[in-house]
Amino acid sequence: MSVTASKLFASLPAAPFPATVEAVDEDSGEVRLCWHARDGWQRGSAAVLRVPGWKPGPGDRVLALGAADDGIYVLGVIGLPEPQPIPLGGGIVAEFQAEGEPLVVRNRDGQVLFRFDATSSSLQLESEDLDLSTHSRSLRLRASERLELAGRKVVISGEDSLEAGVGAGDGAGSRLKIDRTALRLDSEHLFMQARTALARIADLRWAGTVWRGSVERATLTAGRLETSVDVAVQSARELFQRVRGLHQSTAGRARQIVDGTIQVKAKKVMYRALGAFKVRGDKIHLG
């Protein structure tokens, strides 16, 4: 399908001739051409024959033909314009590749800083060392679904404090805050898992409502161990205690209940009562 040319010329080349597209009229489908004739450069509008896979654009080199009705028709494309770099300042230029190709930004040495693919909405940084900074007071990175930082080594630091949080802005959820002297973690649930762990704390204080623990083996080494509780209940299948020095218990009352046999073995055994001393049994053996 073709459209009649909007401008006629008294003389046109008899054979097809090359021309350059200067502008495209989207409404009429015509293009404005520029070509070199015997008497100098000529310009005029031409109709475009349907060419599969090609849409005319400024800068395209085309093959045109003057018809018997003095109209001009574009037969096809013979070349596309070379992309021209756009200077961005400081020696940095942006290069627009062919349609469908990403935008490439290079530094003054020609090294690629990043590529932007509008088709996939992806930004790929290729510089070995890239410093992203702002002179404003804040810089925000937002994503509706996912924001990811990945690398062999990722360093996040803050001059005064560092904060990370998950959840609503009303305080619900989990929060991590690190400043120059403290680390604070607030969360409804805390889970930790590791093959080995080492913690060195000069002064440790633990406060809570309920403390439950389950381990296969526990070893505690301390210079001095002090415990203070309202009620202490111990339950064990077997209990062994070894004290090198003094083993002393002080209580308002003391009672031992043994289902089997109780045995006391010592070099000397002394029992002293300020009041009565009673010994009861079916049989009492002395000596």
Secondary structure, 3 states (H helix, E strand, C coil): CCCCCCCCCCCCCCCCEEEEEEEECCCCCCEEEEEEECCEEEEEEEEECCCCCCCCCCCCEEEEEECCCCCEEEEEEEECCCCCCEEEECCEEEEECCCCCCEEEECCCCCEEEEEECCCCEEEECCCCCCCCCCCCCCCCCCCCCCCCCCCCCCCCCCCEEEEEECCCCCCCEEEEEECCCEEEECCCCCCCCCCCCCCCCCCCCCCCCCCCCCCCCCCCCCCCCCCCCCCCCCCCCCCCCCCCCCCCCCCCCCCCCCCCCCCCCCCCCCCCCCCCCCCCCCCCCC
